[in-house]
Amino acid sequence: MNLGIKLLVAEDDLNLGTILKAYLMQKGFTVCLATDGQAALDTYQKEEVDACILDIMMPVKDGFTVAKEIRRVDKRTPIIFLTAKSLEADKLKGFEIGADDYVTKPFSMDELLARVNATIRRSFDDSKPDKNLFTIGNLVFDYSHQTLVCGDEVRRLTMKECELLRMFAINFNQLVDRTSTLQKIWKDDSYFAARSMDVYITKLRKYLKMDPRVQIVNVHGVGFRLTIKND
């Protein structure tokens, strides 16, 4: 069940919109239905929605226009276009505007549900503030601003350092598999990528010494664990 997840569905075909709303609510979502582009924008501005499903061909304002206006103020909320416009040029335009996915009609409800779930899962994994700000002992790691802070001491991190430390922080006190880390961050599990990762881990260990209790521990032959040493 997706309790607590609120979707904005903008669909000018009232019959289809009603069916979509009923189906998604049955799957545990809260759903706000709008039947034209302006109503969709009004709903977006009033409600704290977690994702938007936008038809493209709508009265008053089309889906592309709605998405552009949302993206001017919000770069993160997922947008899925739901439309009969299946030309490659239309899809490319949708992605250029900032869409996360593009579902063409006719479609199966199960496919739509799978795409909605996948898009929201990526959003929650990568974008929510509580996944970007971490307290580790006396350290505060801010992924969004690429900083590691301990008291008055501030260390600026590179993007690669941030990505690696964030993976460890999300999985604090748990094993982080070496091969999975290489594939996710370096997109490569070759010897040279592994050596590069070792260099970055050495750098992170140096930075983490701002709180001597915080450690990245080797789990021989398997991976690493970010943990706090008991006094």
C-alpha positions as CSV (number, residue, x, y, z in Angstrom):
1,M,0.0,0.0,0.0
2,N,1.1,3.6,-0.7
3,L,-0.5,5.3,2.3
4,G,0.5,8.9,2.6
5,I,1.5,9.3,-1.1
6,K,-0.6,12.0,-2.8
7,L,-0.9,12.1,-6.6
8,L,-2.2,14.8,-8.9
9,V,-4.0,13.3,-11.9
10,A,-4.8,15.7,-14.7
11,E,-7.0,14.2,-17.3
12,D,-9.7,16.0,-19.4
13,D,-11.5,12.7,-20.2
14,L,-13.7,12.6,-17.1
15,N,-14.5,8.9,-17.5
16,L,-10.8,7.9,-17.8
17,G,-9.9,10.3,-15.0
18,T,-12.5,8.8,-12.7
19,I,-11.3,5.3,-13.5
20,L,-7.7,6.3,-12.9
21,K,-8.6,7.9,-9.6
22,A,-10.6,4.9,-8.3
23,Y,-7.8,2.5,-9.4
24,L,-5.0,4.4,-7.8
25,M,-7.0,5.0,-4.6
26,Q,-7.6,1.2,-4.4
27,K,-3.8,0.8,-4.5
28,G,-3.5,3.0,-1.5
29,F,-2.8,6.5,-3.0
30,T,-4.5,9.7,-2.2
31,V,-5.6,11.2,-5.5
32,C,-6.5,14.7,-6.6
33,L,-8.3,14.8,-10.0
34,A,-8.2,17.8,-12.3
35,T,-9.9,18.0,-15.7
36,D,-8.0,20.9,-17.3
37,G,-4.6,22.4,-17.2
38,Q,-5.4,25.4,-15.1
39,A,-7.3,23.3,-12.5
40,A,-4.2,21.1,-12.4
41,L,-2.0,24.0,-11.6
42,D,-4.4,25.3,-9.0
43,T,-4.5,21.9,-7.3
44,Y,-0.7,21.6,-7.4
45,Q,-0.4,25.0,-5.7
46,K,-2.9,24.2,-3.0
47,E,-2.0,20.5,-2.3
48,E,1.3,19.0,-1.2
49,V,1.5,16.4,-3.9
50,D,4.2,13.7,-4.2
51,A,3.9,13.2,-8.0
52,C,1.9,14.5,-11.0
53,I,0.3,12.4,-13.8
54,L,-0.5,14.9,-16.6
55,D,-2.4,14.4,-19.8
56,I,-0.9,16.5,-22.6
57,M,-4.0,17.4,-24.7
58,M,-6.1,19.4,-22.1
59,P,-8.2,22.5,-22.3
60,V,-7.2,25.9,-21.0
61,K,-3.5,24.8,-20.6
62,D,-1.9,21.7,-22.1
63,G,0.2,19.3,-20.1
64,F,3.5,20.6,-21.5
65,T,2.6,24.1,-20.3
66,V,1.5,22.8,-16.9
67,A,4.8,20.9,-16.5
68,K,6.9,24.0,-17.5
69,E,5.2,26.1,-14.9
70,I,5.7,23.4,-12.2
71,R,9.3,23.0,-13.1
72,R,9.9,26.8,-12.8
73,V,9.4,26.5,-9.1
74,D,9.9,22.8,-8.4
75,K,12.6,20.7,-9.9
76,R,12.0,17.5,-7.9
77,T,8.3,16.5,-7.8
78,P,8.0,13.6,-10.3
79,I,6.0,14.3,-13.5
80,I,4.6,11.5,-15.6
81,F,3.0,12.4,-18.9
82,L,0.0,10.2,-19.9
83,T,-1.0,10.8,-23.5
84,A,-2.0,9.6,-26.9
85,K,0.9,11.6,-28.5
86,S,3.3,8.8,-29.2
87,L,5.7,10.5,-31.7
88,E,9.4,10.5,-30.7
89,A,9.5,14.3,-31.0
90,D,6.7,14.6,-28.4
91,K,8.4,12.3,-26.0
92,L,11.7,14.2,-26.4
93,K,9.9,17.5,-25.7
94,G,8.4,16.0,-22.6
95,F,11.7,14.8,-21.2
96,E,13.3,18.2,-22.1
97,I,10.7,20.0,-20.0
98,G,11.6,17.8,-17.1
99,A,9.3,14.7,-17.2
100,D,10.4,11.6,-15.3
101,D,8.4,9.2,-17.5
102,Y,6.0,9.1,-20.4
103,V,3.2,6.6,-20.8
104,T,1.3,6.4,-24.1
105,K,-2.4,5.5,-24.5
106,P,-3.7,2.9,-24.7
107,F,-2.0,1.5,-21.6
108,S,-2.6,-1.1,-18.9
109,M,-3.4,0.0,-15.4
110,D,-0.7,-2.4,-14.1
111,E,1.9,-0.8,-16.3
112,L,0.9,2.7,-15.1
113,L,1.1,1.6,-11.5
114,A,4.5,0.0,-12.0
115,R,5.8,3.2,-13.6
116,V,4.3,5.4,-10.8
117,N,5.8,3.3,-8.1
118,A,9.2,3.2,-9.8
119,T,9.2,7.0,-10.3
120,I,8.2,7.7,-6.7
121,R,10.7,5.2,-5.4
122,R,13.6,7.0,-7.3
123,S,12.3,10.3,-6.0
124,F,12.2,9.2,-2.4
125,D,15.6,7.6,-2.7
126,D,17.3,10.6,-4.3
127,S,15.5,13.8,-3.6
128,K,13.9,13.9,-0.1
129,P,15.7,16.2,2.3
130,D,15.9,13.5,5.0
131,K,18.1,11.6,2.5
132,N,20.4,14.5,2.0
133,L,21.1,15.7,5.6
134,F,22.8,13.3,8.0
135,T,24.1,13.6,11.6
136,I,26.9,11.1,12.2
137,G,28.3,11.4,15.7
138,N,29.3,15.1,16.0
139,L,29.4,15.5,12.3
140,V,26.7,17.0,10.1
141,F,26.9,15.9,6.4
142,D,24.9,18.0,4.0
143,Y,24.8,16.2,0.6
144,S,23.0,19.0,-1.2
145,H,25.6,21.7,-0.2
146,Q,28.5,19.3,-0.3
147,T,29.7,20.0,3.2
148,L,30.9,18.1,6.3
149,V,30.7,20.1,9.4
150,C,31.9,19.6,13.0
151,G,31.4,22.5,15.3
152,D,33.1,25.5,13.6
153,E,35.1,23.4,11.2
154,V,33.6,23.1,7.7
155,R,35.0,20.7,5.0
156,R,33.9,21.1,1.4
157,L,33.5,17.8,-0.5
158,T,33.7,16.9,-4.1
159,M,30.7,15.4,-5.8
160,K,32.3,12.0,-5.9
161,E,33.1,12.2,-2.2
162,C,29.6,13.2,-1.5
163,E,28.1,10.3,-3.4
164,L,30.3,7.8,-1.6
165,L,29.7,9.3,1.9
166,R,25.9,9.5,1.2
167,M,25.8,5.8,0.3
168,F,27.6,5.0,3.6
169,A,25.4,7.4,5.6
170,I,22.1,6.0,4.2
171,N,23.3,2.5,5.2
172,F,24.8,3.6,8.5
173,N,26.1,0.7,10.6
174,Q,25.2,-1.7,7.8
175,L,27.5,-3.5,5.3
176,V,27.9,-1.6,2.0
177,D,28.9,-4.1,-0.8
178,R,32.1,-3.1,-2.6
179,T,31.0,-4.2,-6.1
180,S,27.5,-2.6,-5.8
181,T,29.2,0.7,-4.8
182,L,31.5,0.6,-7.8
183,Q,28.7,-0.1,-10.2
184,K,26.4,2.6,-8.7
185,I,28.9,5.4,-8.3
186,W,31.7,4.7,-10.8
187,K,29.4,2.7,-13.2
188,D,32.4,0.4,-13.5
189,D,33.8,-2.4,-11.3
190,S,37.2,-2.7,-13.0
191,Y,40.6,-2.8,-11.1
192,F,41.2,0.9,-11.9
193,A,37.8,2.0,-10.6
194,A,38.4,0.0,-7.5
195,R,41.7,1.7,-6.9
196,S,40.0,5.1,-7.4
197,M,37.4,4.2,-4.8
198,D,40.1,3.2,-2.3
199,V,41.7,6.7,-2.8
200,Y,38.3,8.4,-2.1
201,I,37.7,6.2,1.0
202,T,41.2,7.2,2.3
203,K,40.2,10.9,1.8
204,L,36.9,10.4,3.6
205,R,38.6,8.7,6.5
206,K,40.8,11.7,6.9
207,Y,37.8,14.1,6.9
208,L,35.9,12.0,9.3
209,K,38.7,12.3,11.9
210,M,37.0,15.6,12.9
211,D,35.1,13.2,15.1
212,P,37.6,10.4,16.0
213,R,34.8,8.0,16.9
214,V,33.4,7.9,13.3
215,Q,35.0,5.2,11.2
216,I,34.7,3.6,7.8
217,V,35.5,-0.1,8.6
218,N,36.8,-2.6,6.1
219,V,34.8,-5.8,5.9
220,H,37.6,-7.9,4.3
221,G,36.7,-9.0,0.7
222,V,33.2,-7.8,0.9
223,G,32.8,-4.1,1.5
224,F,32.6,-1.3,4.1
225,R,30.6,-0.2,7.1
226,L,30.2,3.4,8.4
227,T,30.0,3.2,12.2
228,I,30.8,4.9,15.5
229,K,33.4,3.4,17.8
230,N,32.2,2.8,21.3
231,D,34.0,4.8,24.0
